[in-house]
Amino acid sequence: MGNGIFIDWFERNYMMESQPDYAGEGVIVREPYWPGVKSLILTLMCMAVVLVILLVFAVSRIYAKRKVRENIEAISEEIQAYMKQEEEKPELFHKEYAQISAQIIGFKSFMQKHEQLLKEETARKNDLITYLAHDLKTPLTSVIGYLSLLDEAPDMPSPQREKYIGITLNKALRLEKLINEFFDITRYNLQYMELEEETIDLCFMLVQMTDEFYPLLQAHGNTVELNVGDDMAVFGDPDKLARVFNNILKNAIAYSYRDTAIEIWTEDTGTEVKICFRNKGRTIPPLKLNAVFEKFFRADESRTTSTGGAGLGLAIAKQIVTWHGGTITAKSEKEETTFCVALPLDR
């Protein structure tokens, strides 16, 4: 049936009737219309070529997708195998994946270092909380003990009563300091905070700060040698920068030798203002010096009650300075330790 339809269609469109001169009268000859047949053949050939091209394109697309999927699966398996290895074995990757393997090796190394830093930070934090929890008992026990004595002996002589009250107050202040350290640990967060910037008179700020630290300086036998120009100014958040300078000065007092001077001076380099603090004390070893700005790091690992806190002061100071587009550095040699804060002038 299909052949019949095709033959009918072909005869209608590509066959013609004619009466040749050599034929007798009434004789009709049917023959192909060759120009039309040629055109049909050419059209069919073009359609065949297009069809072959489309078929090749479709097959190549399917093949390419399959190969890409297979390559991705192979790379994924190799990456998983490599990441599970404790030791570095870059030969796990095929040579054709050299560029990817180099990036994966670098990424794994970065992740391992980051993980190690987090473990060390967590360990320091846990140790510190343990120490603080233990240290809370001592002043609390003393406060309860002396208050009990005062309660049990209402007729206690005034000199002895004043002595006990003074001891109780000191222990209560120590207890407050430890509780504040706990608060610093639990609320510490280095997410960005909005700066409320304005022009700051550095001379006024540093003079005011040294006045506020006078009781602590006097208790430790320290003095401050301040060398700041009257016209020295910087643009920044006064409250946050005051916290930076307070933390550095508090650290300098805690780790300085008794009866020594703490030097504070400023420098204008034309592009930035440097505020430097130098104290005389034990030289900080290079390895510890590189870690002083890490969270929960304490140079004094013995945790004496006279030095150190939660180990957040310098870490917070560094973050605040970074928010201001500045830098903070530390140097320690020949029993002198210097911290310098550099703040840009073009803010």
SEZAKE-979975 format. One line per 3 residues: number of its first residue (from 1); their letters; for each residue z, y, x of C-alpha. Coordinates in nm, 3 decimals, m for minus. Example, Ala and Ser with C-alpha at 12.3 -4.5 7.8 and 13.67 -1.06 7.14 Angstrom:
2
1 = AS = 0.780,m0.450,1.230 | 0.714,m0.106,1.367;
! end
This chain:
347
1 = MGN = 0.000,0.000,0.000 | 0.089,0.234,0.282 | m0.238,0.157,0.456;
4 = GIF = m0.432,0.229,0.139 | m0.269,0.568,0.093 | m0.337,0.657,0.457;
7 = IDW = m0.701,0.544,0.428 | m0.753,0.747,0.113 | m0.599,1.053,0.276;
10 = FER = m0.808,1.005,0.594 | m1.129,0.967,0.397 | m1.062,1.277,0.191;
13 = NYM = m0.988,1.493,0.495 | m1.173,1.347,0.789 | m1.475,1.160,0.650;
16 = MES = m1.802,1.317,0.540 | m2.114,1.197,0.362 | m2.465,1.274,0.479;
19 = QPD = m2.827,1.160,0.426 | m2.997,1.120,0.763 | m3.367,1.185,0.796;
22 = YAG = m3.430,0.834,0.917 | m3.263,0.678,0.612 | m3.441,0.605,0.294;
25 = EGV = m3.419,0.812,m0.021 | m3.085,0.774,m0.195 | m2.912,0.632,0.110;
28 = IVR = m2.576,0.799,0.185 | m2.404,0.753,0.522 | m2.028,0.806,0.559;
31 = EPY = m1.906,0.902,0.906 | m1.597,1.076,1.056 | m1.581,1.450,1.077;
34 = WPG = m1.530,1.453,1.452 | m1.400,1.812,1.496 | m1.126,1.742,1.240;
37 = VKS = m1.047,1.403,1.395 | m1.011,1.564,1.736 | m0.780,1.827,1.590;
40 = LIL = m0.571,1.554,1.424 | m0.544,1.354,1.745 | m0.442,1.667,1.938;
43 = TLM = m0.178,1.751,1.676 | m0.041,1.397,1.685 | m0.026,1.402,2.064;
46 = CMA = 0.161,1.735,2.061 | 0.404,1.599,1.803 | 0.454,1.287,2.013;
49 = VVL = 0.527,1.496,2.325 | 0.775,1.714,2.134 | 0.940,1.404,1.991;
52 = VIL = 0.971,1.247,2.336 | 1.119,1.571,2.475 | 1.372,1.589,2.191;
55 = LVF = 1.459,1.225,2.238 | 1.506,1.267,2.614 | 1.717,1.581,2.556;
58 = AVS = 1.937,1.405,2.299 | 1.984,1.101,2.523 | 2.065,1.320,2.826;
61 = RIY = 2.318,1.519,2.622 | 2.490,1.204,2.505 | 2.487,1.064,2.859;
64 = AKR = 2.618,1.389,3.008 | 2.901,1.408,2.756 | 2.996,1.049,2.827;
67 = KVR = 2.992,1.110,3.202 | 3.202,1.427,3.163 | 3.451,1.236,2.949;
70 = ENI = 3.463,0.955,3.201 | 3.511,1.201,3.488 | 3.788,1.383,3.303;
73 = EAI = 3.961,1.054,3.229 | 3.923,0.947,3.593 | 4.059,1.280,3.719;
76 = SEE = 4.345,1.263,3.468 | 4.440,0.915,3.584 | 4.426,1.022,3.948;
79 = IQA = 4.636,1.333,3.881 | 4.896,1.128,3.692 | 4.907,0.872,3.973;
82 = YMK = 4.940,1.148,4.233 | 5.211,1.340,4.046 | 5.417,1.019,4.017;
85 = QEE = 5.406,0.961,4.393 | 5.714,1.072,4.582 | 5.518,1.117,4.902;
88 = EKP = 5.211,1.332,4.954 | 4.905,1.103,4.935 | 4.595,1.320,4.886;
91 = ELF = 4.375,1.016,4.965 | 4.437,0.904,4.604 | 4.160,1.144,4.502;
94 = HKE = 3.792,1.061,4.543 | 3.598,1.272,4.792 | 3.393,1.436,4.516;
97 = YAQ = 3.716,1.581,4.376 | 3.814,1.749,4.704 | 3.837,2.100,4.558;
100 = ISA = 4.039,1.985,4.258 | 4.265,1.773,4.477 | 4.341,2.071,4.701;
103 = QII = 4.446,2.277,4.397 | 4.654,1.991,4.255 | 4.829,1.938,4.590;
106 = GFK = 4.914,2.309,4.607 | 5.034,2.308,4.246 | 5.252,2.001,4.302;
109 = SFM = 5.403,2.157,4.615 | 5.480,2.476,4.422 | 5.636,2.282,4.135;
112 = QKH = 5.849,2.076,4.374 | 5.978,2.389,4.547 | 6.048,2.556,4.213;
115 = EQL = 6.227,2.245,4.087 | 6.435,2.228,4.404 | 6.532,2.595,4.371;
118 = LKE = 6.636,2.540,4.008 | 6.845,2.238,4.109 | 7.017,2.436,4.385;
121 = ETA = 7.076,2.729,4.151 | 7.218,2.501,3.882 | 7.441,2.330,4.137;
124 = RKN = 7.572,2.665,4.262 | 7.629,2.781,3.906 | 7.815,2.463,3.811;
127 = DLI = 8.029,2.479,4.125 | 8.106,2.843,4.059 | 8.210,2.777,3.700;
130 = TYL = 8.433,2.495,3.822 | 8.594,2.724,4.080 | 8.640,3.003,3.827;
133 = AHD = 8.792,2.770,3.570 | 9.037,2.648,3.834 | 9.111,3.001,3.953;
136 = LKT = 9.186,3.118,3.599 | 9.494,2.895,3.590 | 9.671,3.061,3.882;
139 = PLT = 9.690,3.422,3.757 | 9.748,3.305,3.399 | 10.040,3.087,3.508;
142 = SVI = 10.187,3.379,3.705 | 10.151,3.620,3.412 | 10.325,3.378,3.175;
145 = GYL = 10.594,3.303,3.432 | 10.687,3.663,3.509 | 10.669,3.768,3.143;
148 = SLL = 10.902,3.479,3.059 | 11.149,3.600,3.324 | 11.137,3.953,3.184;
151 = DEA = 11.187,3.818,2.831 | 11.480,3.596,2.930 | 11.661,3.866,3.127;
154 = PDM = 11.657,4.192,2.925 | 11.934,4.334,3.149 | 11.738,4.273,3.472;
157 = PSP = 11.788,4.551,3.729 | 11.520,4.819,3.715 | 11.385,4.767,4.072;
160 = QRE = 11.338,4.394,4.009 | 11.189,4.458,3.663 | 10.941,4.707,3.810;
163 = KYI = 10.849,4.454,4.081 | 10.785,4.180,3.824 | 10.586,4.416,3.604;
166 = GIT = 10.375,4.519,3.903 | 10.305,4.156,3.997 | 10.221,4.073,3.635;
169 = LNK = 9.979,4.367,3.616 | 9.803,4.260,3.937 | 9.768,3.904,3.813;
172 = ALR = 9.639,4.028,3.476 | 9.380,4.244,3.652 | 9.273,3.942,3.859;
175 = LEK = 9.246,3.741,3.538 | 9.029,4.015,3.383 | 8.801,4.009,3.687;
178 = LIN = 8.753,3.632,3.661 | 8.679,3.657,3.288 | 8.423,3.930,3.357;
181 = EFF = 8.259,3.697,3.608 | 8.233,3.436,3.336 | 8.068,3.692,3.109;
184 = DIT = 7.822,3.784,3.385 | 7.724,3.419,3.425 | 7.677,3.352,3.053;
187 = RYN = 7.487,3.671,2.969 | 7.287,3.702,3.290 | 6.919,3.733,3.205;
190 = LQY = 6.639,3.870,3.422 | 6.405,3.951,3.134 | 6.254,4.297,3.154;
193 = MEL = 6.463,4.581,3.013 | 6.329,4.919,2.912 | 6.402,5.187,3.171;
196 = EEE = 6.527,5.527,3.058 | 6.400,5.726,3.352 | 6.475,6.079,3.457;
199 = TID = 6.507,6.280,3.776 | 6.826,6.174,3.957 | 7.026,6.385,4.202;
202 = LCF = 7.099,6.119,4.465 | 7.356,6.330,4.646 | 7.561,6.381,4.330;
205 = MLV = 7.530,6.015,4.227 | 7.641,5.877,4.566 | 7.928,6.125,4.603;
208 = QMT = 8.050,6.037,4.253 | 8.022,5.665,4.333 | 8.228,5.691,4.653;
211 = DEF = 8.495,5.883,4.461 | 8.512,5.606,4.201 | 8.551,5.345,4.476;
214 = YPL = 8.829,5.537,4.654 | 9.113,5.305,4.537 | 8.922,4.994,4.647;
217 = LQA = 8.825,5.155,4.978 | 9.183,5.264,5.043 | 9.320,4.919,4.960;
220 = HGN = 9.088,4.767,5.219 | 9.138,5.043,5.473 | 8.773,5.147,5.462;
223 = TVE = 8.615,5.491,5.460 | 8.267,5.608,5.365 | 8.046,5.820,5.590;
226 = LNV = 7.793,5.978,5.353 | 7.481,6.144,5.495 | 7.264,6.255,5.203;
229 = GDD = 7.058,6.572,5.173 | 7.157,6.810,4.895 | 6.801,6.818,4.760;
232 = MAV = 6.741,6.442,4.773 | 6.618,6.318,4.435 | 6.441,6.018,4.285;
235 = FGD = 6.292,5.931,3.946 | 6.450,5.633,3.772 | 6.708,5.499,3.528;
238 = PDK = 7.042,5.651,3.640 | 7.265,5.388,3.479 | 7.075,5.093,3.624;
241 = LAR = 7.034,5.245,3.969 | 7.406,5.330,3.969 | 7.470,4.959,3.910;
244 = VFN = 7.249,4.876,4.208 | 7.440,5.108,4.441 | 7.776,4.998,4.300;
247 = NIL = 7.694,4.632,4.362 | 7.581,4.700,4.720 | 7.887,4.911,4.803;
250 = KNA = 8.122,4.659,4.642 | 7.959,4.387,4.852 | 7.992,4.601,5.167;
253 = IAY = 8.364,4.656,5.105 | 8.426,4.288,5.031 | 8.269,4.166,5.355;
256 = SYR = 8.355,4.448,5.595 | 8.628,4.447,5.857 | 8.944,4.629,5.762;
259 = DTA = 8.984,4.990,5.873 | 8.611,5.040,5.940 | 8.364,5.294,5.808;
262 = IEI = 8.082,5.215,5.568 | 7.776,5.430,5.633 | 7.552,5.550,5.351;
265 = WTE = 7.242,5.756,5.421 | 6.902,5.841,5.273 | 6.556,5.885,5.423;
268 = DTG = 6.242,6.047,5.281 | 5.931,5.880,5.426 | 5.689,6.089,5.223;
271 = TEV = 5.596,5.801,4.991 | 5.941,5.660,4.915 | 6.311,5.731,4.937;
274 = KIC = 6.533,5.486,5.124 | 6.903,5.452,5.041 | 7.082,5.246,5.306;
277 = FRN = 7.433,5.097,5.327 | 7.575,4.966,5.656 | 7.909,4.796,5.709;
280 = KGR = 8.077,4.631,6.005 | 8.164,4.266,5.946 | 8.073,3.914,6.039;
283 = TIP = 7.703,3.872,6.108 | 7.529,3.690,5.824 | 7.327,3.392,5.957;
286 = PLK = 6.948,3.421,5.901 | 6.936,3.133,5.652 | 7.210,3.288,5.438;
289 = LNA = 7.059,3.634,5.478 | 6.736,3.510,5.318 | 6.935,3.379,5.021;
292 = VFE = 7.168,3.673,4.951 | 6.947,3.795,4.664 | 6.943,3.456,4.489;
295 = KFF = 7.144,3.404,4.173 | 7.494,3.261,4.218 | 7.470,3.276,4.598;
298 = RAD = 7.791,3.368,4.782 | 7.808,3.427,5.155 | 8.175,3.330,5.149;
301 = ESR = 8.173,2.966,5.036 | 8.549,2.932,5.070 | 8.597,3.147,4.757;
304 = TTS = 8.893,3.346,4.877 | 9.034,3.577,4.615 | 8.966,3.883,4.827;
307 = TGG = 8.590,3.841,4.865 | 8.294,3.774,4.647 | 8.238,3.735,4.278;
310 = AGL = 7.998,3.538,4.065 | 7.717,3.583,4.317 | 7.507,3.790,4.075;
313 = GLA = 7.553,4.142,4.210 | 7.272,4.145,4.464 | 7.040,3.936,4.244;
316 = IAK = 7.081,4.190,3.963 | 7.034,4.475,4.211 | 6.707,4.326,4.337;
319 = QIV = 6.571,4.285,3.984 | 6.656,4.642,3.884 | 6.492,4.777,4.201;
322 = TWH = 6.183,4.566,4.128 | 6.165,4.714,3.778 | 6.151,5.055,3.947;
325 = GGT = 5.860,4.943,4.166 | 6.077,4.939,4.476 | 6.210,4.690,4.729;
328 = ITA = 6.550,4.591,4.864 | 6.600,4.439,5.208 | 6.891,4.311,5.418;
331 = KSE = 6.945,4.295,5.792 | 7.246,4.160,5.979 | 7.295,4.157,6.355;
334 = KEE = 7.567,4.237,6.611 | 7.835,4.239,6.337 | 7.654,4.504,6.137;
337 = TTF = 7.494,4.440,5.800 | 7.251,4.687,5.643 | 7.108,4.688,5.291;
340 = CVA = 6.821,4.930,5.219 | 6.678,5.020,4.879 | 6.330,5.178,4.887;
343 = LPL = 6.216,5.361,4.572 | 5.865,5.512,4.536 | 5.833,5.888,4.500;
346 = DR = 5.511,5.879,4.294 | 5.671,5.748,3.973;
! end
